[in-house]
């Protein structure tokens, strides 16, 4: 759960409603990700309220998510990412726990851009329905052999630029689940800057540079695959440096 210091800082931000945020949906966009420790994040968060508003719905500013990711038995979608394939897909159910809304989402990464398509579903589940398979195939991906691989949970805040057309999502308290296995990455914070076109004039980009935090390509799904299936069972050479950095960031101060 979010701690009080974090919640107190969030209260310094001006709110933006979901309806107002629709003007900055950026479903087709360019993403830049950054990772940091929770302690780094808290020190940076205090600097952001001058440049961003925070999404607020029914008085809430922190939203909890539960996702189920799908892949083929040979993990072809994971391996496409591992190989650095320029044209790749990600398929998941995602549930917004605060509002009880659920979606089936397909993210298509191509030529450096991310195109996200989604439809409303009754709930998330480990089996794709026929109409969900039809939707996935309508966006260009064969779906008959897709099966649930893992799930994850995290909390998110969403910031919207006051004087710039961009959104910033910040994910905290991340954990992965598969059957009875659970892996906790709760001290790692993942920030994703979403822009129509990448510009380093972004206030957040400038703050990252100030704090010497560089862009960091990361997939929560790929990290979850490695964490849950084990390095002995999946190819992960391309992610070695990323895994080392994430492991270092996940060391809580009182555990050092």
N, C-alpha and C positions, 0 to 999 in steps of 0.2 A: 504493500500500500504506500502511496505517496506520503512523505514525511511533512511535518508542519512548516519547516523552512521553505521547502519547495512550494507548498500551497500559498504561503505568505507572499513569495515573490510573484506567483501567478496573479495574485490580486492587484498587483501594480499595473497590469496590462489593461488597456481599454478593450472592451468586448466587441466582437463582430458576430452577427447572427448567421445562421446557415443560409438564409435567403440572400443576404448581402454577399456571402462568400461565393455564391454561385457564379458571380462575375469573374472569378479567378479559379475556375474548376480545373483548367489545364489537363484535360484527359489525354490530349496529345501534346507531349512536352519533352524537354530534356531535363534529366535528373542529375544532380551532383550529391553524392553521399559523403558523410564524415562520421567518424567514430571517435568517442572520447569516454573517459571514465565519468561516473556519476559526479564525482567531486569537481572535475573540470567543468562539467556541464552547469552545475549550480553557480560557479563563479562567473560563467559567461551569461547565464540567463538574466542576471540583473542588468546587463547592458542592452538587452534586446527590446525592452518595452518602449524605447524612444522611436523604434523603427517599425514595430509590428503590433497589430491587434491580435487578440486571441479568440478562437472560436468558443462561443458559449451557447449551450443549449439547456434550457430549463434550469439555469443557475449553475450548471456543471461545466468545468473546463478541462477535466481529465477524463478520457474515454478509454474503456477497456475493450480489447479485441480478442477474438478467438478465430483462428484460421485452420483449415484442413487443406493440405497440398496434395496434388495428384501428379503421378508420373507413370511411365510404362514400367514393366517388370525389370527391364534392363537399365532403368533410370536414364533414359535418353535425354530428357529435358535437363536433368542435372549435368549430364556429360556434355551437352551443348554449351552450357555455361562454363564448365571446366576447360573446354577446348577454346573458349573465347569466340565461339561462333557469333557472327554479327547479326544473324537472323535467328531469334530463339523465342520460345514461349514459356509462360508460367501459368498454371491453372490452379485455382483455389476457390473454396468456399470461404467467405469471411462474414463473421457475425459481430455486429456492434452491440455489445452486451448492455450498454446503458439504455439503448432504445429498443433492443430486441429485434432489430432489423437484420436481415441476412441477404447476401448476394452471392452469385456465382460470378467470378471475375476471371477474365483471360487477359494477360498482359503480353503484348507482342513488342519485342525489342528489335528494331531494324534501323540501320544506318544512323545509330546514335540517338534515336528517338524512341520514346515509350508511348505506345498506344494502348490504352486500357478500355476494354469493353466489359459491361456487366449487366446482369439481369437480376431482378428480385426473386428470391426463393423463399419457401416457407421456413426452412431452417437449414443449418449445415449438417452434413451427414457423410458417411464414409462410402456411400454408393451413389454414383451418378444416375439421375433419372433419365429416361429416354429424351425428354424435352431439353434437358441440360446437355446431353450429348449432341443433340441437334444444334443447340446454340454454339457450342465449342467448335463444331465443324463448320458452322456458318462464317467463322472468322479465320478459317484456313488451317485448322489443326485436326488431325485424325484423333478421335476420342474413344473409340471402341475398346482399346486396350488399356486405358487409363485406370489406375486404382489409387486409393488413398495410401500415402507414404508416411506422413507425419502431421502433427498439428503443432501450433504454437500459440502462446498467449503473450500479450504485452499491453502496456498503457501508452496512450498517445496524447500529446497536445498538438494543436494545429495553429500555426501563426500565419497571418496574411499581411503582406507589405502595406504600409500606410501610403508611401509615395512611390512604390514600385510594383509591377505586375508579377508577383511571385507568391508562392506558398511555401511554408516550411513545416514539415512534420517531424516531430521528435518522439522517438520510441524509447520507453524505459521498462524495466522489470520484465525483460524478455526471458521466456522459458520455452523449451521444446518437449513434446510428449510423443511417445509411440508405445502403445499398449501400457505396460506397467513401468516403462522407463521414462525418467524425466531428467532433463539437463537445465540448469539454471545459469543464465547469463545476466543476472539482475544488476550487476554493477557496470554493465556496458550500455552506453547510450548511443543510439544511431539517429543521426539527423539527415534528412533528405530535402534538399533544396530543389523545388520544382519551378522551372522557368520555360517560357515560350522558346527562348534561345539563351544559351549559357552566357552570362555576363558577370565578370568579376567585380563590377561596380555594385553588386548586391551588398547591402549592409551586413548580412550574415557572412558572406564570402570574405568581406574585409575583416570581420571579427575573427574568423578562423585563421586568416593570415597573421593577424596581430598575436594570436595565441599559439602560433606555429603548429596548427592542426591542418594537415593537408587533405585534399580529397581522397577518398578511400572507397574503391569499388567493392561492394559487398552485397551478397544475397542472403537474406535471412533463411531462405529455403535451403541453399547449399550448405550453410553453416550447420543447420539442423540435421541434414543428411549425414554429415561427417560426425557430428556429436552423438547421434543416436545409433547409426549403423556401424560406427567404428572405422578407424583409419585402415585397419587390416581388410576391410570389406569393400571399400570404394576407392577410386582414384582421387587423389587430393593434392598431387604435386604442385599444381598451379596455385593452390591456396595456402601453401605452407607458411609463407611470411604473414599472410592475413591471420591465420590461426594463432601464430605466436603473438601477434599484436593484441588480438582479442583476449587471449589467455592472460596477458600481462595487465590489460585494462580491467579484467574481471576480478583481480585480486583486491579485496576490500582492505582498507588501511589497517583494521584491527586483526587481519589475518596475515599481514606481511611479516 
